Amino acid sequence: MAQRTIPLTRLVVGMYLIGVNRSWLQTPFLRHKFKIKDQSEIEALRRAGITEVMIDTEQGLDVVDHEPSRSTLVETVLVEPPTPIQPKAPFAATSSLPSAMMLAENFSKARQRRAEWVNRLNSLFEQTRMTGLVDYDAASQLIDETISDILDRQAACYAVLGLRQPDPTIHEHGLTVSTLSVILGQALNYPRERLQQLGIGGLLHDIGLTRLPRNIVKRPKTMPPAQQTLYESHTTQGGAILEKSGSSDQAVLAIVKGHHNLAAQIEQTGEISAAHQESARLIGIIDQYDELVTGQTGLTPMSSNQALTQLYQRYRADEVLSQVVSYLIRAIGVYPLYSVVALSSGELAVVGAITPGKAHLPLLYICRSQSGETCFPPVSLDLVHEPEGGRTIRDVRNADREGLDVEAVLRQVAA
């Protein structure tokens, strides 16, 4: 491979991109190595703040090191008409943006609904623990409700996941994996039937743990070999529970049985089994993501960005699994709505809107000053209009650990 680092200004259509001078998490691309096919891709890199790129000159064009002649420049000017400059309205003034009050109301509704679902699932999983059977119809009904809620208020449904305590119960973890799988499936334009299968599979992926001793369910960092073997049997036991309960949905069975062994091949063959395997991989990646975020194996809980970065590094050598991680990154976003972020100035802010095409430059509501004092009312900051060398986002914080009530901040903005 012949690699070469060049300024973004010298990148042209036909070159093969293999690297950029910032994290891929902060770019709009799912693939991390590809041939530039359109000028819009170069423009997207520029909007993401990228100034240098690495290219592979064996798979694409190389840089032309000589300067074009003056006649060539003149011809280019004559052939290419000037592009009219469109005035840009301030992002906060765009009519399509949700108001702070609407964001607060959606957040409140999403929090209430999740609390209701957690209570219902507590009963469902306890019943399975006692009987060895799962009420599949009840699970299907709950997922039907969650899909409708996610379609109505997706950002809020994702945001309330951050309100959980570390090391959640089996059913709380299942609800989170289910929610994220539906969000990702929607981003991938899956039909409603497949969203339902993903949602149920995510909800019940660890149902086999209800048949294991509780001390094994709360998995420590290390376990004796015998306990580890017993723990790993929960996928098989989960499949047996579904089959005994009369479930015939092969997609859900494939998820429950295969979400831990992402490299395994499903026994069935043909197009249907390929879709089942894809679903199992998707749930498996989301399962690991939530384990990292909540510290389920006794590890320190990570931020969303840290967990996504670790997953990308873990699977970067596997083209299929790294693509699933990339899909998840895009579905969640760099700085999702309702996120609490720390600025380079030391201030804390809540993300109130995402700028189209500039996900790394959201509209913020500063709620805590650099001296730690509460800002009342919160102060708006649109990073799109922040001057060069001005404030930037340093990292994402956990609202609960920072002692911030995101809903209250948004209501203060709207007041």
ChimeraX attribute file (.defattr): number of C-alpha atoms within 10 A of each C-alpha:
attribute: neighborCount
match mode: 1-to-1
recipient: residues
	/A:1	8
	/A:2	9
	/A:3	15
	/A:4	15
	/A:5	15
	/A:6	15
	/A:7	13
	/A:8	18
	/A:9	11
	/A:10	12
	/A:11	21
	/A:12	18
	/A:13	15
	/A:14	16
	/A:15	22
	/A:16	23
	/A:17	22
	/A:18	17
	/A:19	19
	/A:20	20
	/A:21	14
	/A:22	14
	/A:23	10
	/A:24	18
	/A:25	18
	/A:26	19
	/A:27	24
	/A:28	20
	/A:29	17
	/A:30	17
	/A:31	13
	/A:32	15
	/A:33	14
	/A:34	17
	/A:35	18
	/A:36	18
	/A:37	13
	/A:38	11
	/A:39	12
	/A:40	11
	/A:41	16
	/A:42	18
	/A:43	12
	/A:44	16
	/A:45	19
	/A:46	15
	/A:47	17
	/A:48	19
	/A:49	15
	/A:50	19
	/A:51	15
	/A:52	18
	/A:53	20
	/A:54	20
	/A:55	26
	/A:56	21
	/A:57	16
	/A:58	12
	/A:59	15
	/A:60	16
	/A:61	17
	/A:62	19
	/A:63	14
	/A:64	8
	/A:65	6
	/A:66	6
	/A:67	8
	/A:68	9
	/A:69	8
	/A:70	9
	/A:71	9
	/A:72	11
	/A:73	12
	/A:74	10
	/A:75	10
	/A:76	11
	/A:77	11
	/A:78	10
	/A:79	9
	/A:80	8
	/A:81	8
	/A:82	8
	/A:83	6
	/A:84	6
	/A:85	6
	/A:86	6
	/A:87	6
	/A:88	6
	/A:89	8
	/A:90	10
	/A:91	19
	/A:92	19
	/A:93	8
	/A:94	9
	/A:95	8
	/A:96	8
	/A:97	15
	/A:98	13
	/A:99	16
	/A:100	20
	/A:101	16
	/A:102	14
	/A:103	23
	/A:104	23
	/A:105	17
	/A:106	20
	/A:107	24
	/A:108	17
	/A:109	16
	/A:110	25
	/A:111	17
	/A:112	12
	/A:113	15
	/A:114	19
	/A:115	14
	/A:116	11
	/A:117	17
	/A:118	17
	/A:119	12
	/A:120	15
	/A:121	21
	/A:122	14
	/A:123	12
	/A:124	18
	/A:125	21
	/A:126	14
	/A:127	15
	/A:128	18
	/A:129	17
	/A:130	10
	/A:131	12
	/A:132	20
	/A:133	20
	/A:134	24
	/A:135	15
	/A:136	16
	/A:137	10
	/A:138	13
	/A:139	18
	/A:140	17
	/A:141	12
	/A:142	18
	/A:143	26
	/A:144	16
	/A:145	12
	/A:146	23
	/A:147	21
	/A:148	11
	/A:149	19
	/A:150	19
	/A:151	13
	/A:152	13
	/A:153	17
	/A:154	21
	/A:155	20
	/A:156	23
	/A:157	26
	/A:158	20
	/A:159	18
	/A:160	20
	/A:161	20
	/A:162	19
	/A:163	12
	/A:164	13
	/A:165	11
	/A:166	15
	/A:167	21
	/A:168	17
	/A:169	15
	/A:170	20
	/A:171	25
	/A:172	21
	/A:173	25
	/A:174	24
	/A:175	25
	/A:176	25
	/A:177	31
	/A:178	29
	/A:179	27
	/A:180	28
	/A:181	30
	/A:182	28
	/A:183	24
	/A:184	24
	/A:185	23
	/A:186	19
	/A:187	14
	/A:188	12
	/A:189	11
	/A:190	14
	/A:191	10
	/A:192	14
	/A:193	9
	/A:194	19
	/A:195	23
	/A:196	23
	/A:197	24
	/A:198	31
	/A:199	32
	/A:200	30
	/A:201	31
	/A:202	33
	/A:203	29
	/A:204	29
	/A:205	34
	/A:206	25
	/A:207	27
	/A:208	26
	/A:209	24
	/A:210	23
	/A:211	18
	/A:212	15
	/A:213	12
	/A:214	10
	/A:215	9
	/A:216	14
	/A:217	17
	/A:218	16
	/A:219	16
	/A:220	12
	/A:221	9
	/A:222	10
	/A:223	12
	/A:224	7
	/A:225	9
	/A:226	8
	/A:227	15
	/A:228	13
	/A:229	11
	/A:230	13
	/A:231	18
	/A:232	13
	/A:233	16
	/A:234	23
	/A:235	24
	/A:236	14
	/A:237	21
	/A:238	26
	/A:239	24
	/A:240	19
	/A:241	22
	/A:242	23
	/A:243	15
	/A:244	13
	/A:245	15
	/A:246	13
	/A:247	17
	/A:248	11
	/A:249	12
	/A:250	14
	/A:251	21
	/A:252	27
	/A:253	26
	/A:254	25
	/A:255	31
	/A:256	30
	/A:257	23
	/A:258	25
	/A:259	27
	/A:260	21
	/A:261	12
	/A:262	17
	/A:263	13
	/A:264	11
	/A:265	12
	/A:266	16
	/A:267	8
	/A:268	13
	/A:269	9
	/A:270	7
	/A:271	8
	/A:272	12
	/A:273	17
	/A:274	14
	/A:275	14
	/A:276	23
	/A:277	23
	/A:278	20
	/A:279	25
	/A:280	29
	/A:281	25
	/A:282	27
	/A:283	30
	/A:284	24
	/A:285	24
	/A:286	26
	/A:287	23
	/A:288	17
	/A:289	23
	/A:290	23
	/A:291	22
	/A:292	24
	/A:293	21
	/A:294	23
	/A:295	17
	/A:296	21
	/A:297	15
	/A:298	16
	/A:299	14
	/A:300	12
	/A:301	18
	/A:302	19
	/A:303	17
	/A:304	23
	/A:305	19
	/A:306	16
	/A:307	19
	/A:308	24
	/A:309	16
	/A:310	15
	/A:311	21
	/A:312	21
	/A:313	12
	/A:314	13
	/A:315	16
	/A:316	16
	/A:317	10
	/A:318	11
	/A:319	10
	/A:320	14
	/A:321	22
	/A:322	21
	/A:323	18
	/A:324	23
	/A:325	25
	/A:326	21
	/A:327	20
	/A:328	24
	/A:329	23
	/A:330	18
	/A:331	18
	/A:332	20
	/A:333	19
	/A:334	21
	/A:335	23
	/A:336	22
	/A:337	22
	/A:338	27
	/A:339	21
	/A:340	27
	/A:341	24
	/A:342	20
	/A:343	17
	/A:344	14
	/A:345	14
	/A:346	16
	/A:347	20
	/A:348	27
	/A:349	31
	/A:350	31
	/A:351	23
	/A:352	26
	/A:353	24
	/A:354	22
	/A:355	16
	/A:356	10
	/A:357	12
	/A:358	17
	/A:359	20
	/A:360	24
	/A:361	24
	/A:362	24
	/A:363	23
	/A:364	25
	/A:365	27
	/A:366	26
	/A:367	25
	/A:368	20
	/A:369	16
	/A:370	13
	/A:371	9
	/A:372	11
	/A:373	10
	/A:374	15
	/A:375	17
	/A:376	12
	/A:377	16
	/A:378	21
	/A:379	14
	/A:380	17
	/A:381	18
	/A:382	19
	/A:383	19
	/A:384	15
	/A:385	12
	/A:386	12
	/A:387	8
	/A:388	7
	/A:389	6
	/A:390	10
	/A:391	15
	/A:392	16
	/A:393	19
	/A:394	12
	/A:395	15
	/A:396	21
	/A:397	19
	/A:398	16
	/A:399	19
	/A:400	14
	/A:401	8
	/A:402	10
	/A:403	8
	/A:404	18
	/A:405	12
	/A:406	24
	/A:407	19
	/A:408	12
	/A:409	23
	/A:410	26
	/A:411	17
	/A:412	18
	/A:413	21
	/A:414	15
	/A:415	9
